[in-house]
Amino acid sequence: MSFRFAFNGIKNLIKYEHNARIHLVSLICVIVFGIILKLDLAEWIAISIVSGLVILTELLNTAIEKLADFVESDWHEKIGIIKDYCAGAVLISAVISTIVGGLIFIPKIIVLIKNFCK
């Protein structure tokens, strides 16, 4: 049953949260480009860790936002600050993920362009 609840949470995240869908589309693009550029095992491990970090922070952010909205449906300064912290966590994880992706993909793309221009 625990797995069913967990997968239901992930399904609902993707179904109802716009930013989660953006992260999912980005992840699919990264996987496709990773296959095309033939990432090695260490690169796939790094991509998996940072991608998991983004999805994890998005899940936690959404859970905390939903809980905060349930507790206090009207705007409240302290709840707004809590939501801002959560959004900041998602932003940090996305930036870290982008940096790691850049470190992995940019050199491979440069080599690909140099080989194409020969």
N, C-alpha and C positions, 0 to 999 in steps of 0.2 A: 504493500500500500504506500509506503514511503516514497518509492520511486514514482508511483503514479501521481502523488501530490507534487513531487519535484518537477516532473515533466509538465504537469498542468501549469505550474508557476512559470516555467520557461515559455510554454505556449502562450499564456496570457500576456507575458511581457512582450513577446513579439507581436501579438495580435493588437494590443492596446497602446503600446508605447512607441511613438514615432522615432525617438532617438535610438531605441533598441533596434528598430528595423534598419536605420542607417548603419549602425554598428554591424549588423548581420550582413548587409550588402557589402560593406567594406571588407569583412572577413572572407566572404566568398571571393571577392576580387583578389585578395591577398593569396588565398589558396590557389586560385587559377594561375596567377602570376608566379607563385612559388613553384608550381608544377612546370610551367613553361620555362622558367629560368633554372630549373633543376637545383633547388636548394639542397644543401647537405643536411645531415642529421642535426648538427648543432644549431643550424639556422632554423630548422623546423621546430626544435625544442624552444628556442627563444621566441619565435612567432607564437607558438602554442601558449607559452606562459603569459606573454603580454596580452594576447587575445583573450585568454581566460580572465585576466585581471580586469579588462574592460567590461566583459560580460558580467563578471562578479560585482563590480562596483555599480553597474547599471541596475542589476537585480536588487542590491541593497538600497540604493538610492530610491528606487521605485517603492520598495517595501516600506521604507521610513516615511516617504511622502504620503503613501496611502494611510499609514497608521496615524500620521500627524493630521491628515484631513479628517479621519474618523474621530479623533480626539477633540479637535477644534475645527469646526467647519468654517468659521469666520476667520478673517485674516488676523494673525497675532504676531507681533514683532519677534518674540522668541522662537516661535515655530518657523517663521520666515528665515531666521538666522540658521536654524538647524537644517532647513531645506537647502540653504545656500552652501553650508558645509558639505552636504551630500553631493550637490551638483559640482562643487569644487573637486571632490574625490573622483568623480567620473571624468572631469576635465583633465586632472593630473594623470589618471590612468590612460586616457586617450592620447595625451601628449607623449607620455613615455612610450606607448605603443607605436606612435608615429615616428619617434626618434629611432627606436629599434628597427622598425621597418625601413626607414631611410638608410640606416647603417648597413642593412642587409641588401636592399634592392638597388640603391643608387650606384654602387660600384659595378654590379652586374649589368645594369642598364647602360652604363658608360662603356663597358667592354663590348656589349652588344652593338651599340652605336658605332664604336670604332671599327669593329669587324664589318659592319654593314657598309661603312664609308670607304673601305679599302677597294 
